[in-house]
Amino acid sequence: MEWLEPQRDHSVTRSLVLCLSAGCSLYGFSIGLWRAPTQGLFVAMKMPALIALTLTVNGLLNGMLAVLLESGLSFRQTLKAQLMSFALFGLIVGSLSPIVIAMVLDAPPADSPEATSWYPVFLLTHTAIIAFAGIVANYKLLRLLQAFSRNQRTGWMTLIAWLAGNLFVGAQLSYNLRPFFGNPKLPVQFLRPDPFDGNFYEAVWKLTLGLFPDSPSTTGLWSLLIVLTLAFMVSVRFIVSKLQTPNPHHP
């Protein structure tokens, strides 16, 4: 917890920003490379900017939640803890970049007839990877939150509130800053001319239904609902079991 102390602000912050920027830029280049090398360069610049915007938008909100939930963290400590989480996110996705590049090189070219059917799979796969990296990065804050609040339940409640806010805001901002993956039907560009037309969740829903061309309104809908329901049940069960488990370090 020493890295949260004010006197270590500059040295720790520089290291965290470097990890975040390097990891996110490398991962951004790898996912944009499929569409075109130029798109890879665009995404390499936009990915760190997306994380910075998410941290800025959620910074005050998470700080207020930390105070309201009695986590024991100040606004400054909350921002630094969130920065640490995003830096870990950058390290996770950055470490996956060589695998992504290998997948891109083995994928159908963006100008091939198969690209249209492969693109939704590519996008949804990376949406799942980014969500996974975000959850793991936030989960690493759990012990820190429990140590400051001296309460296991408060630590979990703060973590869930932060995670929900980061995923919700980050997903929508990624939609506004699109393209990241490069739709093969659209030209290579830094930003779309209609960044506020629609939203992230509507786009993912349509892409998911598109994976079931035979009966998208029935098969796709029920398959998605079953997956989401099972994921929700497992998550709730895991959280409840954690809350019910006594903490050996605290009475």
C-alpha positions as CSV (number, residue, x, y, z in Angstrom):
1,M,0.0,0.0,0.0
2,E,3.1,2.3,0.2
3,W,2.7,3.2,-3.5
4,L,-0.5,5.1,-2.6
5,E,1.3,7.5,-0.4
6,P,1.5,11.1,-1.7
7,Q,5.2,11.4,-1.7
8,R,5.5,8.6,-4.2
9,D,3.1,10.2,-6.7
10,H,5.5,11.1,-9.5
11,S,7.6,8.0,-9.7
12,V,4.8,5.5,-9.4
13,T,2.5,7.5,-11.7
14,R,5.1,7.6,-14.4
15,S,5.6,3.9,-14.3
16,L,1.8,3.1,-14.3
17,V,1.2,5.5,-17.3
18,L,4.1,3.9,-19.2
19,C,2.8,0.4,-18.7
20,L,-0.7,1.4,-19.6
21,S,0.3,3.3,-22.8
22,A,2.8,0.7,-24.0
23,G,0.5,-2.3,-23.5
24,C,-2.7,-0.6,-24.9
25,S,-0.8,0.8,-27.9
26,L,0.6,-2.6,-28.8
27,Y,-2.7,-4.3,-28.4
28,G,-4.4,-1.6,-30.4
29,F,-2.0,-2.0,-33.3
30,S,-2.5,-5.8,-33.3
31,I,-6.3,-5.6,-33.5
32,G,-6.3,-2.8,-36.1
33,L,-3.7,-4.5,-38.3
34,W,-6.3,-6.9,-39.8
35,R,-8.0,-4.1,-41.6
36,A,-4.9,-2.3,-42.7
37,P,-1.5,-1.2,-41.2
38,T,-2.7,2.4,-41.2
39,Q,-5.8,1.3,-39.1
40,G,-3.4,-0.4,-36.7
41,L,-1.5,2.8,-36.2
42,F,-4.8,4.7,-35.7
43,V,-5.9,2.2,-33.0
44,A,-2.5,2.2,-31.4
45,M,-3.1,5.9,-30.7
46,K,-6.7,5.6,-29.7
47,M,-6.5,2.7,-27.3
48,P,-4.5,4.6,-24.6
49,A,-6.7,7.6,-25.2
50,L,-9.8,5.5,-24.6
51,I,-8.4,4.2,-21.3
52,A,-7.5,7.8,-20.2
53,L,-11.0,9.0,-21.0
54,T,-12.5,6.2,-19.1
55,L,-10.3,6.9,-16.1
56,T,-11.2,10.6,-16.3
57,V,-14.9,10.1,-16.6
58,N,-15.1,7.5,-13.9
59,G,-12.5,9.1,-11.6
60,L,-14.8,11.4,-9.7
61,L,-17.6,8.9,-9.7
62,N,-15.4,6.1,-8.2
63,G,-14.0,8.6,-5.7
64,M,-17.5,9.4,-4.5
65,L,-18.4,5.7,-4.4
66,A,-15.3,5.0,-2.3
67,V,-16.3,7.6,0.2
68,L,-20.0,6.6,0.3
69,L,-19.1,2.9,0.7
70,E,-16.6,3.8,3.5
71,S,-13.7,2.1,1.7
72,G,-11.1,4.2,3.5
73,L,-9.6,5.6,0.3
74,S,-9.4,9.3,-0.5
75,F,-10.1,10.8,-4.0
76,R,-6.3,10.8,-4.8
77,Q,-5.8,7.3,-3.6
78,T,-8.9,6.1,-5.6
79,L,-7.5,7.7,-8.8
80,K,-4.1,6.1,-8.3
81,A,-5.7,2.7,-7.5
82,Q,-7.7,2.9,-10.7
83,L,-4.6,3.9,-12.6
84,M,-2.9,0.9,-11.3
85,S,-5.8,-1.3,-12.4
86,F,-5.7,0.1,-15.9
87,A,-1.9,-0.3,-16.1
88,L,-2.4,-4.0,-15.2
89,F,-5.1,-4.1,-18.0
90,G,-2.5,-2.7,-20.4
91,L,0.0,-5.4,-19.4
92,I,-2.6,-8.2,-19.9
93,V,-3.8,-7.1,-23.3
94,G,-0.3,-6.1,-24.4
95,S,1.0,-9.6,-23.5
96,L,-1.7,-11.1,-25.8
97,S,-0.7,-9.0,-28.8
98,P,1.7,-11.6,-30.3
99,I,-1.2,-14.1,-30.3
100,V,-3.5,-11.6,-31.8
101,I,-1.1,-10.7,-34.6
102,A,-0.7,-14.4,-35.4
103,M,-4.4,-14.8,-35.5
104,V,-4.7,-11.8,-37.8
105,L,-2.0,-13.2,-40.2
106,D,-4.0,-16.4,-40.3
107,A,-7.4,-14.8,-40.8
108,P,-9.0,-14.1,-44.2
109,P,-7.8,-10.8,-45.7
110,A,-10.1,-7.8,-45.1
111,D,-10.8,-7.5,-48.8
112,S,-11.8,-11.2,-49.3
113,P,-15.4,-12.5,-49.5
114,E,-14.9,-14.4,-46.2
115,A,-14.0,-11.2,-44.3
116,T,-17.7,-10.2,-43.8
117,S,-18.5,-13.4,-42.0
118,W,-15.3,-13.5,-40.0
119,Y,-15.5,-9.9,-38.8
120,P,-18.3,-10.4,-36.2
121,V,-16.4,-13.3,-34.7
122,F,-13.2,-11.2,-34.5
123,L,-15.0,-8.3,-32.9
124,L,-16.9,-10.4,-30.3
125,T,-13.7,-12.4,-29.4
126,H,-11.8,-9.2,-28.6
127,T,-14.8,-7.8,-26.8
128,A,-14.6,-10.8,-24.5
129,I,-10.8,-10.5,-24.1
130,I,-11.1,-6.8,-23.2
131,A,-13.9,-7.6,-20.7
132,F,-11.9,-10.4,-19.2
133,A,-8.7,-8.2,-18.8
134,G,-10.8,-5.5,-17.2
135,I,-12.4,-7.8,-14.7
136,V,-9.0,-9.4,-13.7
137,A,-7.4,-6.0,-13.5
138,N,-10.1,-4.7,-11.1
139,Y,-10.1,-7.9,-9.1
140,K,-6.5,-7.3,-8.2
141,L,-7.7,-4.3,-6.2
142,L,-9.8,-6.4,-3.9
143,R,-7.2,-7.0,-1.2
144,L,-6.2,-3.4,-1.3
145,L,-9.9,-2.3,-0.8
146,Q,-10.3,-4.8,2.0
147,A,-7.2,-3.7,3.7
148,F,-8.2,0.0,3.7
149,S,-11.8,-0.6,4.7
150,R,-11.0,-3.4,7.1
151,N,-14.2,-5.1,6.0
152,Q,-14.5,-7.8,3.4
153,R,-18.0,-6.9,2.4
154,T,-17.2,-3.2,1.9
155,G,-14.2,-4.2,-0.3
156,W,-16.4,-6.4,-2.5
157,M,-19.1,-3.7,-2.8
158,T,-16.6,-1.1,-3.8
159,L,-14.9,-3.4,-6.3
160,I,-18.2,-4.3,-7.9
161,A,-19.3,-0.6,-8.1
162,W,-16.0,0.3,-9.7
163,L,-16.0,-2.6,-12.2
164,A,-19.6,-1.9,-13.3
165,G,-18.8,1.8,-13.9
166,N,-15.6,1.1,-15.8
167,L,-17.1,-1.5,-18.1
168,F,-20.2,0.5,-18.8
169,V,-18.4,3.8,-19.6
170,G,-15.4,2.2,-21.3
171,A,-17.7,0.2,-23.6
172,Q,-19.7,3.2,-24.7
173,L,-16.6,5.4,-25.2
174,S,-15.1,2.7,-27.4
175,Y,-18.2,2.9,-29.6
176,N,-17.9,6.7,-29.8
177,L,-14.2,6.4,-30.7
178,R,-14.7,3.7,-33.3
179,P,-13.4,2.2,-35.5
180,F,-11.0,-0.1,-33.5
181,F,-11.4,-3.4,-35.4
182,G,-12.0,-1.9,-38.9
183,N,-15.2,-3.1,-40.6
184,P,-14.2,-4.5,-44.0
185,K,-17.2,-2.8,-45.6
186,L,-16.1,0.7,-44.5
187,P,-13.0,2.7,-45.4
188,V,-9.9,3.1,-43.2
189,Q,-10.5,6.1,-41.0
190,F,-9.4,7.6,-37.6
191,L,-13.0,8.3,-36.5
192,R,-16.4,7.7,-37.9
193,P,-18.4,10.7,-39.1
194,D,-21.3,9.7,-36.9
195,P,-19.7,8.8,-33.5
196,F,-22.9,9.4,-31.5
197,D,-25.2,7.4,-33.8
198,G,-26.3,4.3,-31.8
199,N,-24.6,2.7,-28.9
200,F,-22.2,-0.1,-28.0
201,Y,-24.7,-2.5,-26.6
202,E,-27.0,-2.2,-29.6
203,A,-24.1,-2.9,-32.0
204,V,-23.0,-6.0,-30.0
205,W,-26.5,-7.3,-29.9
206,K,-26.9,-7.0,-33.7
207,L,-23.5,-8.7,-34.3
208,T,-24.4,-11.5,-31.9
209,L,-27.7,-12.1,-33.7
210,G,-25.8,-12.0,-37.0
211,L,-23.9,-15.2,-35.9
212,F,-27.2,-17.1,-36.3
213,P,-28.3,-16.4,-39.9
214,D,-30.9,-19.2,-40.0
215,S,-33.2,-17.7,-37.4
216,P,-31.6,-14.6,-35.7
217,S,-34.8,-13.6,-33.9
218,T,-35.2,-16.9,-32.2
219,T,-32.1,-19.0,-32.0
220,G,-29.7,-16.1,-31.5
221,L,-31.9,-14.4,-28.9
222,W,-32.4,-17.5,-26.8
223,S,-28.7,-18.6,-27.0
224,L,-27.6,-15.2,-25.9
225,L,-30.1,-15.1,-23.0
226,I,-29.0,-18.5,-21.8
227,V,-25.3,-17.6,-21.9
228,L,-25.9,-14.3,-20.1
229,T,-28.2,-15.9,-17.5
230,L,-25.6,-18.6,-16.7
231,A,-22.8,-16.1,-16.5
232,F,-24.9,-13.9,-14.2
233,M,-25.7,-16.9,-11.9
234,V,-22.1,-18.0,-11.7
235,S,-21.0,-14.4,-10.9
236,V,-23.6,-13.9,-8.2
237,R,-22.8,-17.3,-6.7
238,F,-19.1,-16.5,-6.6
239,I,-19.6,-13.1,-5.0
240,V,-22.0,-14.4,-2.4
241,S,-19.6,-17.2,-1.5
242,K,-16.8,-14.6,-1.1
243,L,-19.0,-12.4,1.1
244,Q,-19.9,-15.3,3.3
245,T,-16.4,-16.6,3.8
246,P,-14.8,-15.2,7.0
247,N,-11.7,-13.1,6.6
248,P,-8.9,-14.6,8.7
249,H,-7.2,-11.2,9.0
250,H,-10.1,-9.4,10.4
251,P,-12.6,-10.2,13.2
